[in-house]
Amino acid sequence: MNPDGTHEREQRRAHRTARRVRPGHPTIRRRAIAVDGKCLRGAVRADGSKVFVLSAVRHDDALTAALREIGAKANEIPQFAPLLDQIADTDLTDAVVTVDALHARTSHVRYLVDGAKRTTCSP
C-alpha cells in the first residue's frame, strides 16, 4: 500500500496503460502475445486424467487472451489457429506472437500473415 491508500500494483498498471495510449511516443512497444501449452497443475478429471490447455497470454499485463483445452494425448499443433481465432484481429494486428519450438512452423506463420488477413505485417 502507498501512503495515499492505493496499491502499488495498480499504480504500475495505470502507468503502463498511460504509456500505451500516447501515439507516437518512442517508448511505446508493440503488443506481444505468448502462445504455449501447459498441463494445469493440480487439475484432475474424475477419471484421473490431467487437464492440458493451450493458451495465449498478453505480455504487457499477463492476462490470458485465449484458452483452449487439449485432450490428454492429443497434439496441440492443430489447436493453434482455433486458439488465435478467439482473439480479435485488431488485437493481433501489428502484434508480435511468440511461440515455442513446437509451433515454429511455416503453416502457423502463414496463418498469422495470410490466413487471418491481418491489415499490416512486419517481417
C-alpha positions in Angstrom: 0.0 0.0 0.0 1.1 3.5 -0.7 0.6 6.4 1.7 -2.4 7.6 -0.4 -4.2 4.2 0.1 -3.7 2.8 -3.4 -1.9 -0.4 -4.2 1.5 -0.1 -5.9 0.5 -2.8 -8.4 -2.5 -0.7 -9.5 -0.3 2.4 -10.0 2.2 0.4 -12.1 -0.6 -1.0 -14.3 -2.1 2.5 -14.7 1.3 3.8 -15.7 1.8 1.1 -18.3 -1.7 1.8 -19.7 -1.0 5.6 -19.9 2.3 4.9 -21.8 0.4 2.7 -24.3 -2.3 5.3 -25.2 0.1 8.1 -26.3 0.5 7.7 -30.0 4.0 8.4 -31.4 5.7 8.1 -28.1 9.1 6.5 -28.5 8.7 4.1 -25.5 5.5 2.5 -26.9 6.2 -1.0 -27.9 4.3 -3.5 -30.0 1.7 -5.7 -28.3 3.1 -9.2 -27.7 1.2 -12.4 -27.2 2.8 -15.7 -26.0 1.3 -19.0 -27.1 2.2 -22.1 -25.1 0.7 -25.4 -24.0 0.6 -26.4 -20.3 -0.6 -29.1 -18.0 -2.7 -27.5 -15.3 -1.1 -28.3 -12.0 -3.4 -29.9 -9.5 -6.3 -30.2 -12.0 -7.5 -33.8 -12.4 -10.7 -35.1 -14.0 -12.9 -37.6 -12.4 -11.3 -40.4 -14.4 -7.8 -39.4 -13.1 -6.5 -37.8 -16.3 -4.8 -34.4 -16.2 -6.0 -31.3 -17.9 -3.9 -29.8 -20.7 -4.6 -26.4 -22.2 -3.1 -24.2 -25.0 -3.2 -20.5 -24.0 -2.3 -17.1 -25.5 -1.1 -14.7 -22.8 -0.5 -10.9 -23.3 3.0 -9.9 -22.4 2.2 -6.4 -21.1 -0.3 -7.3 -18.4 0.0 -11.1 -18.2 -3.7 -11.7 -18.9 -4.9 -14.7 -20.8 -6.3 -13.5 -24.1 -7.5 -17.0 -25.2 -7.6 -20.5 -23.8 -8.3 -23.9 -25.4 -8.5 -27.3 -23.8 -6.5 -30.1 -25.4 -7.0 -33.8 -24.9 -4.6 -35.6 -22.7 -2.9 -37.5 -25.6 -3.8 -35.0 -28.3 -1.4 -32.8 -30.3 -1.6 -29.1 -29.6 -0.4 -28.1 -33.1 -3.9 -28.3 -34.8 -5.3 -26.1 -32.0 -3.0 -23.1 -32.8 -5.3 -21.5 -35.4 -8.6 -22.1 -33.4 -6.9 -20.6 -30.4 -5.9 -17.4 -32.1 -9.3 -17.2 -33.8 -10.7 -16.4 -30.3 -8.6 -13.2 -30.3 -9.9 -10.1 -32.2 -8.0 -9.3 -35.4 -7.5 -5.7 -34.0 -5.5 -7.2 -31.1 -3.3 -9.3 -33.4 -2.7 -6.6 -36.0 0.9 -5.4 -35.8 1.5 -7.6 -32.7 4.4 -10.0 -32.0 3.3 -13.6 -31.4 5.9 -15.6 -29.5 5.8 -19.4 -29.6 8.0 -22.3 -28.5 9.8 -24.6 -30.9 6.7 -26.9 -31.4 4.8 -24.0 -33.0 7.7 -22.6 -35.1 6.1 -23.8 -38.3 5.6 -22.4 -41.7 1.9 -23.2 -41.6 1.5 -21.1 -38.4 3.3 -18.1 -39.9 1.1 -18.4 -43.0 -2.0 -18.4 -40.8 -0.9 -15.3 -38.9 0.1 -13.4 -42.1 -2.2 -14.7 -44.9 -4.9 -16.8 -43.4 -6.1 -14.4 -40.8 -5.9 -11.4 -43.3 -4.2 -9.0 -40.9 -4.1 -5.5 -42.2 -0.4 -5.0 -41.6 2.5 -7.3 -41.1 6.2 -6.6 -40.5 8.8 -9.2 -41.3 
